[in-house]
Amino acid sequence: MVQTQYGHTIKEWMSDAGGEYKSDTLLSVLKAKGIKILQSIPFTPQQNGNAEQFNCTIMDKEGALHVELCIPQSWWEFSVEHAVNCYNKTPVSCLKWQTPFEALTGDKPDISKMRVFDCGAYVFILPTRRHNKLSPKSELMTYLREVEGMKGYCFM
């Protein structure tokens, strides 16, 4: 059993039968901490309420982005990623108004690099990528996300 920083005691870990929670590393960490691993019955998401509630929250945010911004359905992964990024950097009541990022790392999230999803921006085009000297030096593109581990952004 593990006691969290909020005073909750974790005795059991509920997982669906999907493979995302079956890594040897995760299972060994849970067992080392004395946490019992439970699995829900296949095709019964009701047994894994917390994860399902989080999925509904994220998908509602993603749907709102799609409706508000009129973006193509093929961009769903970028809008989900943006919704999760916003959620992780927003204070929530169940964590005593800390952000999930702060609860996990102990540090306040850096929101200085956050941008508005689907906003327009002029992106510099390297001279080697231009057709000739008279070609434009930048092009209007759509912001999609931050690039993890780099000092840059992803545009379409």
C-alpha positions as CSV (number, residue, x, y, z in Angstrom):
1,M,0.0,0.0,0.0
2,V,1.2,3.5,-0.9
3,Q,0.1,6.7,0.6
4,T,-0.1,9.6,-1.8
5,Q,0.8,13.2,-0.9
6,Y,-2.9,13.9,-0.5
7,G,-3.4,11.3,2.2
8,H,-5.1,8.7,-0.1
9,T,-3.9,5.1,0.3
10,I,-3.6,3.1,-2.9
11,K,-4.2,-0.6,-2.4
12,E,-5.4,-1.6,-5.8
13,W,-4.7,-0.6,-9.4
14,M,-7.6,-1.1,-11.9
15,S,-6.7,-1.8,-15.5
16,D,-8.7,-2.8,-18.5
17,A,-7.5,-5.8,-20.5
18,G,-5.8,-3.5,-23.0
19,G,-2.0,-3.7,-23.4
20,E,-1.2,-0.1,-22.4
21,Y,-1.0,-1.0,-18.7
22,K,0.8,-4.3,-19.1
23,S,4.4,-3.3,-19.4
24,D,6.8,-5.3,-17.2
25,T,8.2,-2.0,-15.8
26,L,4.8,-0.7,-14.6
27,L,3.8,-4.1,-13.2
28,S,7.1,-4.5,-11.3
29,V,6.8,-1.0,-9.8
30,L,3.2,-1.7,-8.6
31,K,4.1,-5.0,-7.1
32,A,7.2,-3.6,-5.4
33,K,4.9,-1.0,-3.7
34,G,2.4,-3.7,-2.6
35,I,-0.3,-2.6,-5.0
36,K,-2.7,-5.3,-6.0
37,I,-3.4,-5.3,-9.8
38,L,-7.0,-5.9,-10.9
39,Q,-8.4,-6.2,-14.4
40,S,-11.9,-5.3,-15.5
41,I,-13.9,-7.6,-17.6
42,P,-13.5,-7.1,-21.3
43,F,-16.1,-4.7,-22.9
44,T,-17.3,-3.4,-19.5
45,P,-15.8,0.2,-19.2
46,Q,-18.2,0.8,-16.3
47,Q,-15.7,-1.1,-14.1
48,N,-12.9,1.4,-14.8
49,G,-14.8,4.6,-14.0
50,N,-11.9,7.0,-13.3
51,A,-10.2,6.3,-16.6
52,E,-13.5,6.4,-18.5
53,Q,-14.4,9.7,-16.9
54,F,-11.1,11.1,-17.9
55,N,-11.5,9.8,-21.5
56,C,-14.9,11.5,-21.7
57,T,-13.5,14.8,-20.4
58,I,-10.7,14.8,-23.0
59,M,-13.0,13.7,-25.9
60,D,-15.5,16.5,-24.9
61,K,-12.7,19.0,-25.1
62,E,-11.5,17.6,-28.4
63,G,-15.0,17.8,-29.8
64,A,-15.4,21.4,-28.7
65,L,-12.1,22.2,-30.5
66,H,-13.4,20.5,-33.7
67,V,-16.7,22.4,-33.6
68,E,-15.3,25.8,-32.7
69,L,-12.4,25.7,-35.1
70,C,-14.0,23.8,-38.0
71,I,-10.8,21.7,-38.4
72,P,-10.6,18.5,-40.5
73,Q,-11.5,15.2,-38.8
74,S,-8.1,13.9,-39.8
75,W,-6.5,16.3,-37.3
76,W,-8.2,14.6,-34.3
77,E,-4.9,13.4,-32.8
78,F,-3.6,17.0,-32.6
79,S,-6.7,18.3,-31.0
80,V,-6.7,15.4,-28.4
81,E,-3.0,16.1,-27.7
82,H,-3.8,19.8,-27.2
83,A,-6.7,19.0,-25.0
84,V,-4.5,16.7,-22.8
85,N,-1.8,19.4,-22.7
86,C,-4.3,22.0,-21.5
87,Y,-5.8,19.6,-19.0
88,N,-2.4,18.8,-17.5
89,K,-1.6,22.5,-17.0
90,T,-5.0,23.5,-15.5
91,P,-5.7,23.4,-11.8
92,V,-8.3,20.8,-10.7
93,S,-10.3,20.6,-7.5
94,C,-9.5,16.9,-6.8
95,L,-5.8,17.8,-6.5
96,K,-6.5,20.8,-4.1
97,W,-6.3,23.2,-7.1
98,Q,-2.9,22.0,-8.3
99,T,-2.3,21.1,-11.9
100,P,-1.8,17.4,-12.7
101,F,1.7,18.3,-14.0
102,E,2.5,19.9,-10.6
103,A,1.1,16.9,-8.7
104,L,3.3,14.6,-10.7
105,T,6.5,16.5,-10.8
106,G,6.3,19.0,-7.9
107,D,7.0,21.9,-10.2
108,K,4.6,24.5,-11.6
109,P,4.1,24.0,-15.4
110,D,5.7,26.4,-17.8
111,I,3.0,27.8,-19.9
112,S,5.1,30.3,-21.7
113,K,5.4,28.1,-24.8
114,M,1.6,27.3,-25.0
115,R,-0.1,28.6,-28.1
116,V,-3.7,28.8,-29.3
117,F,-4.5,25.6,-31.2
118,D,-5.2,26.1,-34.9
119,C,-3.9,29.7,-35.0
120,G,-2.2,31.1,-38.0
121,A,1.5,31.9,-38.0
122,Y,4.1,32.9,-40.6
123,V,6.7,30.2,-40.7
124,F,10.2,31.0,-41.9
125,I,11.3,29.0,-45.0
126,L,15.0,28.1,-45.2
127,P,16.8,29.5,-48.2
128,T,17.6,25.9,-49.3
129,R,13.9,25.1,-49.4
130,R,12.9,28.1,-51.5
131,H,12.5,27.8,-55.3
132,N,14.5,30.9,-56.1
133,K,15.6,34.3,-54.7
134,L,12.2,35.8,-55.4
135,S,10.2,33.2,-53.5
136,P,8.6,34.3,-50.2
137,K,10.7,33.9,-47.1
138,S,7.8,32.8,-45.0
139,E,4.5,31.0,-45.5
140,L,1.2,31.2,-43.5
141,M,0.6,27.9,-41.7
142,T,-1.6,26.5,-39.0
143,Y,-0.2,25.8,-35.5
144,L,-0.8,22.2,-34.3
145,R,1.4,21.5,-31.3
146,E,4.7,22.0,-29.4
147,V,7.5,19.6,-30.4
148,E,8.5,17.5,-27.5
149,G,12.2,17.7,-26.6
150,M,12.9,20.5,-29.1
151,K,12.7,24.2,-29.2
152,G,10.0,24.4,-31.9
153,Y,6.5,23.9,-33.0
154,C,4.6,21.7,-35.5
155,F,2.7,23.5,-38.2
156,M,0.5,22.3,-41.1
